[in-house]
């Protein structure tokens, strides 16, 4: 039973090459040291942003953005998920009470979406 579960959850690499991990919230594209630096850089931007659009504009000025991937709020760069916002210390549960509920336009995929302005 355990061998079956292991092979289902972690498929064996083919041809002796490791299976590349795609950047997603469960596999951050940055290490913990980089996350700590990002956290220090993000905190003032988040603290100074009164709304979701203001936060997005502040991030966009530096080439970053926000999106939902696999149901998690993620920090994006060039349409690639660097990590979840929770990984850098500020999750949706921390932001929503102050910025309000985000308006999300769903996209095809596994619980993916983009923030959009309120109608």
C-alpha positions in Angstrom: 0.0 0.0 0.0 2.7 2.5 0.9 4.6 1.8 -2.3 1.5 2.5 -4.3 0.9 5.8 -2.5 4.5 6.8 -2.9 4.5 6.2 -6.6 1.3 8.1 -7.0 2.3 11.1 -5.0 5.9 11.3 -6.3 6.2 9.8 -9.8 9.6 8.4 -10.5 11.8 10.4 -12.8 12.0 9.1 -16.4 15.3 8.7 -18.1 17.3 9.3 -14.9 16.4 13.1 -14.9 14.7 14.7 -12.0 11.2 16.0 -12.5 11.3 19.8 -12.4 9.1 21.5 -9.8 6.9 24.2 -11.3 6.8 27.4 -9.4 3.6 27.4 -7.5 2.5 28.3 -3.9 3.4 24.8 -2.7 6.9 25.0 -4.3 8.2 28.6 -3.9 10.6 29.8 -6.5 12.6 31.6 -3.8 14.4 30.4 -0.7 13.7 31.4 2.9 16.5 34.0 2.9 15.1 35.7 -0.2 11.6 35.6 1.4 12.9 37.4 4.5 14.4 40.1 2.3 11.1 40.4 0.3 9.1 40.5 3.6 11.2 43.5 4.7 10.7 45.2 1.4 6.9 44.4 1.2 5.9 45.5 4.7 6.1 49.3 3.9 4.3 48.9 0.6 1.5 46.9 2.3 1.3 49.3 5.3 1.0 52.3 2.9 -1.6 50.8 0.6 -5.2 51.7 1.5 -6.8 49.4 -1.0 -6.1 46.4 -3.3 -5.6 48.6 -6.4 -3.1 50.8 -4.5 -1.2 47.7 -3.4 -1.2 46.4 -7.0 0.1 49.7 -8.3 2.8 49.8 -5.7 4.0 46.3 -6.6 3.6 47.0 -10.4 6.0 50.0 -10.0 8.7 47.4 -9.1 7.7 44.8 -11.6 5.7 42.6 -9.3 2.0 41.7 -9.1 -0.6 39.6 -7.2 -2.6 36.7 -8.5 -4.4 33.6 -7.1 -2.8 30.3 -7.9 -4.2 27.0 -6.5 -6.5 29.1 -4.3 -3.7 31.1 -2.7 -2.7 34.8 -3.0 0.7 34.8 -4.7 3.5 37.3 -5.4 4.1 37.2 -9.2 6.9 38.4 -11.4 6.6 38.1 -15.2 3.5 35.9 -14.8 5.5 33.4 -12.7 4.4 32.7 -9.2 7.4 33.4 -6.9 5.7 32.3 -3.7 2.5 32.6 -1.8 2.1 35.9 0.1 1.9 33.7 3.3 5.4 32.5 2.6 6.6 36.1 2.9 4.6 36.6 6.0 1.5 38.4 4.8 -1.4 36.2 3.8 -4.9 37.0 2.5 -6.3 36.6 6.1 -3.9 39.4 7.1 -4.8 41.7 4.2 -8.5 41.3 3.9 -9.5 42.9 7.2 -7.7 46.1 6.2 -8.1 46.2 2.4 -11.4 44.5 2.2 -12.4 41.4 0.2 -10.5 41.3 -3.1 -12.5 41.2 -6.4 -11.1 38.2 -8.4 -11.6 37.4 -12.0 -11.4 33.6 -12.3 -9.1 32.1 -14.9 -9.1 28.6 -16.4 -7.1 26.3 -14.1 -7.0 25.0 -10.6 -8.5 27.8 -8.5 -6.6 30.6 -10.4 -7.6 34.2 -10.8 -6.5 37.8 -11.2 -7.4 40.7 -9.0 -9.6 43.2 -10.8 -11.2 46.6 -9.9 -14.5 46.6 -8.2 -17.5 47.2 -10.5 
